[in-house]
Amino acid sequence: MTDTSVVLTDIRKSFGNLEVIHGIDLKITEGSFVVFVGPSGCGKSTLLRMIAGLEEVTDGEIEIKGRNVTDLDPSDRGIAMVFQSYALYPHMSVRENLAFGLKMAHTDDAEIERRVKAASAILKIDPLLDRRPGQLSGGQRQRVAIGRAIVRKPDVFLFDEPLSNLDAELRVSMRIEIARLHRELGNTMIYVTHDQTEAMTLADMIVVLRDGRVEQTGSPREIYENPANTFVAGFIGSPRMNLLNAEWVGDGTIRIGKSRIATQIDGKRMAPGDRLTLGIRPEHMNVVADSEGTLRAKVDFYEYLGGTQFLYCQLEDGQAVTAEYRSSVPVQAGDILQFRWKTDDLRFFDAAGLRLRLLDERIVQAPANSRSHQP
Amino acid sequence: MNTAKPSLSKQRRARKTFRADSAYHATGIAICLFFLAPFVITFLASFRHGTEARLPPLPPWPTSGISIDSYLSLDTFGAGIWQHTINSLLVSIATVVLTVAVSLLAGYGFSRYRFPLKNVLFVLIIATLMIPFQSILTPLFIILAKLGLNNSLLGLTLVYVTLQLPFSVFMMRNAFDAVPKEIEEAARIDGARDLKLLVRVLLPLVLPGVATVAIFAFLNAWNEFLAALILLSSNEKYTLPVLMMAVRAGRLGAVNWGAVQAGVAVMTIPCLIVFLLLQRYYMRGLMAGAVK
């Protein structure tokens, strides 16, 4: 048995003359939970559908469990898929829905019965077995859809935004359910979502995609703490990371508006006057007394969330920053606040948007196929 | 007094509902009468005695006992009522089967596959609805003659299927368009392919469309007169509408009204059966896509 479950080699996809997936290489470890995340139109669903065999691969190879499945039928790939719209067969009972795939594969009746029982026990849908999908609620339907995947005993589970049609509360409980399922079954799971909370909470490995390219892969922590470029920095995290335009002054110092900020960038290839981007997460922006601040900002408006507040502020040079404010001291719109941070919490990106190395920190280099861009 | 008041208002409300309900049901009954009267009159009139039956059908019910004379005399026309009923049934059922089979596949193709000139082809098929079929009867006759299919029920069936297809393909394409693509994809992952996919998964989902197509095909083939009259030439091949024309024309100038009523009754029954069997799906089929 190999320890890689799914291997994508230079996968490309074109619709007519339009290439939408530009050569993706990916190795997915056996038993891991991988989340494809990215804005709409980034190709994450297309990529998943190519792994499923629902979309033809224009170029490249897909291997599942060491077997080249690029040209195989979806049913022969050892995968099962859960769709956003559940895609249950409306004319069949829940039991028939679960058993359909096995019937197609001519599994014997006793075995079908056993597997349907096992799956419905795992998902707690036993009382629903004789109902039609039309008589189920959204959450129940999604369970049945997951059950239909389980009974096939696939090597790889594919989820295409499975929780998008559920209401917020149900989404949270189903998310936990899916995490539990992954722990119990231990199969490789590939999950597509545009919801970064789902990505962060579920994934062993996140693959951030944009415009048909992989921007970064890594554990949720790596992605969050060490984004490879401004896109990933801005995409993961809510509210998003503040990305401030700054200018290199020289000697480890940068300038934002009138404020000068000391950094630990080596700056070997930088000349005074070069543009760069300073990234700082809202939770790292600490409000301090007037004399201690590094950056001054005016509060435009704020969101009170009980345990915390988000302050939407404006710097003197007009740039917008967001800060998380945990103090119980009330803040008013129009207040001028002073902010400070730990130097470790700063992230720097060059003019092309790529992460800059620090003197004392090894940075995960952006993958070779990631593309530079202007923020 | 306090207890009487609510009961009084309750009574008033009950009376109001009763009046509304009676109006509703009275209207319903009146409409039913209008629709059922022709059937009832025909069926009653078809059971009048032989001599009575030759008179104009007024009053329409049997006045001197029930008899099946009219049906017996209907049987003396043409090659016998059984022969013509079987002809009509053969043509109609074959038309339904062929139309459903072809339009199911064509509708699926037009709905799901991408191929060059798809929309042009589809519009071309729909456009044939604008050609009055009477205007192409002569060419049809010549083509059938060349194929050796004139004066044959098969030839007539093929003509009916052809005439029925544009509407049916249109109907089935809409039906397939209404089936979410994901269901088909889920079935493909479950291992259903080609014909299995179509029969086990998709067919049940487009059943309302199929019922609609089947009802239209059956009724049109069953009732069609002109093409049958022109394309069939021998007595024993005539379908019921052609036979009815002969019955209606009468013998030696005398019209046997009893036979006419009996013929109408015989022609009505299969239509009623088909409609009653399929109406549940048919209604859904016509409604498909109406909301949403």
Interface residues (C-beta under 8 A of the other chain):
Chain A: A52 G53 L54 D73 P74 S75 I79 A80 M81 F83 Q84 S85 Y86 A87 L88 Y89 P90 H91 F100 G101 M104 A105 R148 R152
Chain B: P180 E182 I183 E185 A186 A187 R188 I189 D190 G191 A192 R193 K196 R200 V201 P204 L205
